[in-house]
Amino acid sequence: MPASSQRNASATVACELAREVVRTFGQVRLRVSGTSMAPSILPGDLISVQRARWGEIAPGEIVMFSQRERLFVHRVVARRVVSSVDGPEEPCLITRGDRLGHEDPPVFPSQLLGRVVSIQRGQRNVTFSSQPRGSHHPILRLLQTSDRATYFYLRIAAGWRTLFLRRAKCPA
């Protein structure tokens, strides 16, 4: 089996396992790998996701959902009711990554897995707001418009963590 096919199969199995854990036990902890929620959630952060009822989710919250055999952790920007050409109206959430300039496809109740209740970065818990930094915030605007700036931001954040974790250790 080629390496890319094996990676895709592994990712599919991991996503299915995470879905099953949160649905069965009500909570799951996962390590984030994407950059779509920077600077709120960075690659390598450990998030805790707790199962939530559809009616409990409000705009501003960060949720985990499953679409196209992948897991996404994005912020809810709106609640809507959509209708298809030949189907009934159905409620959905409109989500978007903090760093992204476009909304995701609608998230339907069957796709929602839960809400993010904690973010751990290194050895500390990160406090997060139910609202992203305003789109006028210079750092967020820069990350939204430039993948290169995001790359450098993530490198600086990683170096910053390493610098302060090294200082916090006790001498041998």
N, C-alpha and C positions, 0 to 999 in steps of 0.2 A: 504494500500500500504506500503510495507517495506520501511524503511528509506533510504536504498541504492538506491532503484528504484526511490524514490521521489527525491533524490539528483541528480541522473542521468537525470531525466525528467526536473528538475529545471535548470541544467547546459545546457541541449539541448535548452530549451526555451531562456535562457540568451544569448547563442551563436547566435541563430537565430535573436534575437532582436538586438544585436550588429551589425550583418551583415546587417540587414535591415536599421539601423540608418546610418551607414557609406555609404551605397549605395544610400540612399535617400537624406541625408543632407550633405554628403561629409566629415563629421568628427564625431568622437566619442572619449569619454574619458573613460578609463577603469582602474580598479585597478588590478595589476598583482598579480598572486598567485603562479606561478611556480619559479623554481630556475635555469632553463636552460640558462638564460642570465646573471647570476651573473658573475662578479661583476658589469657589465654595468647597468643592471636592476635588482632590488631586489624585493622580495615579499613585497607587500604593496605599491610599487611605483604606481603613477598615470601617465598613459601614454596618450598622445593625438595622435590619428591616423587619418591621412588625406587621403582621396581617392586619388589615383594616377593612371595615365595611365600606361599601360604595358611598353611602350617604355621609360618612365621616370625613371624607376627603374634601379639602377646600383649596381654592387658588392660593398659591404661595408655598404650599407644602411640596416636599420632594418625595416622589413615589418611585417604586420599582414596578415595571410592567414587562410583559413578554410579547414580542412581535417578531414575526419572521424568524422563529427559532432562536432568538437572541433575547438577552435581558437588557433593559435600559433603566437608568436611574436619571430622571429629569424632573424639572419643576413644573407643577401644574400652573398654567396661566389662565385657564378658563374652564367652565363647565358648559356644555352645550347639548342640544338635542339635534341629531342629524337624521335625515331620511334618505334611503336609497331609492333608486328609480322604481323598483318593484317590491320594496319591503316597507315595514312599518317604521315609524320614528323610534329612535333608540338614543338613550343618554350616552354621552361620552365625555372624556376629559381631553382638553387640549394641553399638550405639554411641550416643553422646549428646554434644551440644555442652556445653562446660563451663558455659555460662551458662543452659542449658536445664534444666527440671525434668522432662522426659519423655524416654524412650528413642525412638530412631528405629526404623522398621520393620527387621526383620532384614536384614543384609547378607550376600549369598550369594557364593561364590567368583567367579562370573562378573562380579560388580559391583565387586569390589575392584580398585583400580588401583595402590595402593602406600602407603608410609608417608612421613610428613613427616620429613625428615632435617635440615632447617635452616629457621630463620625469620630474615629480615632486616627490621629496622625502621629506616628511614632509612639511615644509613651504618653501622650496627652490627649484629652478629649477636646474636640473642636466645638465651640459654640457656633451655631448657625441660626440664621434668621429665617422666618417664613417668607421673607421677601429678599430677592437678590439685591445686591448693590445696584443702585440706579444705573440705567443704561448710559447716563451721562458721566458716570464715574470713569476717570481717565484710564485706569488699569483695565477695567472690563471692556471699555471701547477698544482699547489696543488689542486685547486678546480676541475680541470678536472679529477684528479686521485683519489679523495677521497670524498665520500659523507659525511663522518664524519667531514672532514676539512670544507666542505661547510656549514654544520650545525653550527659549531663553528664560522665560519666567519659571518654567518647571525645573530647569537646571539650577537656577538661583535658589529656588525653594528647597531643592534637594541638598544643595551645598550648605544652606542656612541650617537645615536640620542636622546635618553631619557635624557642622561646626559646634553647635550648641549641645548635641548629644555627647560629643567628645569631651567637652568641658565639664559635663555633669557627672562623669564617671569618677569614682574614687581612685586615688592612686594605689598601685599594688604594693 
